[in-house]
Amino acid sequence: MRLIERYLFRQLLGPTLLATAALVALALLARSLSEFDVLVEQRQSAVVFLKIIVLALPQLLGIMMPLALFVAALVALNRLHTEQEIVVCFAGGMSRWSVISPAMRLAVIAALVSLVSGLWLQPWSARQIRETAFDIKTDVASTLVQPGQFTEPGPGLTVYAQSIDRDNKIQNLFIHQEMPNGGASTYSSREAEIATRKGQPVLIMRHGSNQQFSRQGVLQYTSFDEYTFDLSSLFHSDELLHYKIADRYPHELFFPDMTQDWEQRNREKMLAEGHSRFAGPLYNIALMTMALAAVLGGSFSRMGYGKRIAAVGAAAAIVRIVGFGVQAACEDDPWLNILQYLVPLAAMWWGLSQIFRQKVSARIRRKLAKAAPAWTGAA
């Protein structure tokens, strides 16, 4: 790029990075609020909570980047145009394509980043989130005890705890277990904690007692200073980890295993998701061309371009909403997948047609030719 093109590129890059960071930060904040029950209800560590939030970044980035690019381009281009810097570029002999090429390069870079993220990084992070959520769901410590509530974490097992302190010490624990032979056993202890012995989860109870009722109604009472309650037999789950459509890699979406019933039933949805991974990055270029059209697609105005920007902004929002709607429609009709590409391509064509509709007149070039050397020297 020439010096002036590098200058225009830098003027666009800064607001784009800032807008992307701001939108992604807001999205991460909203995601963190929805995942806050991981800390409160399921009592996971802050490391697990932060892991889930960070892993959501690729998906949020793919959604927010076209919007951030559009907003940043409008802000930067409107400032450059109202300060007559772009007008001076035209007066200095630059063509329209030379003026918009830095913005188009930035849009192509954003599209490539979105493409790489959507094809590989996003499914990888989605799988990591799914695996973490599965580990949390099958975690004995988070499912066995809910402070102040009676829970049934296993068949014939009822558990109650008054509270759990910061060290994960369980206070005033009560366990009632129905025995296979028709009897029942009740444990109570002042303090307990969940630990692992030989790779198996156990509950260590301290300062408590045990009452066992036989089938004949005979009571046996035992007090203990410490007792180890085996939990491994209570938490054998037949549930398997299942990856959803958003967790699949492109080759799994386009070439599903037709021997699996689930993949046979969801083949059309997987195909729609696969095409959206390739069509989604095109919105970076499409929205950039629409932003360029909002500023450069009409005549110069010293009063600003508020109405034109508002109209194009509404059109850009409609384009993106239509894109989401088309993707949903493709889940029922695979032939509609072509529309996933036509929507951003049509927006791109409209934007470029508006940009190149008007040519810079020779009169304006002659009128501003005198200002070009001074401005170039200042740059």
Beta strands, then each sheet from edge to edge (+ up, - down):
strand 1: 150-154
strand 2: 157-164
strand 3: 170-178
strand 4: 184-197
strand 5: 200-213
strand 6: 219-230
sheet 1: 1+ 2- 3+ 4- 5+ 6-
end
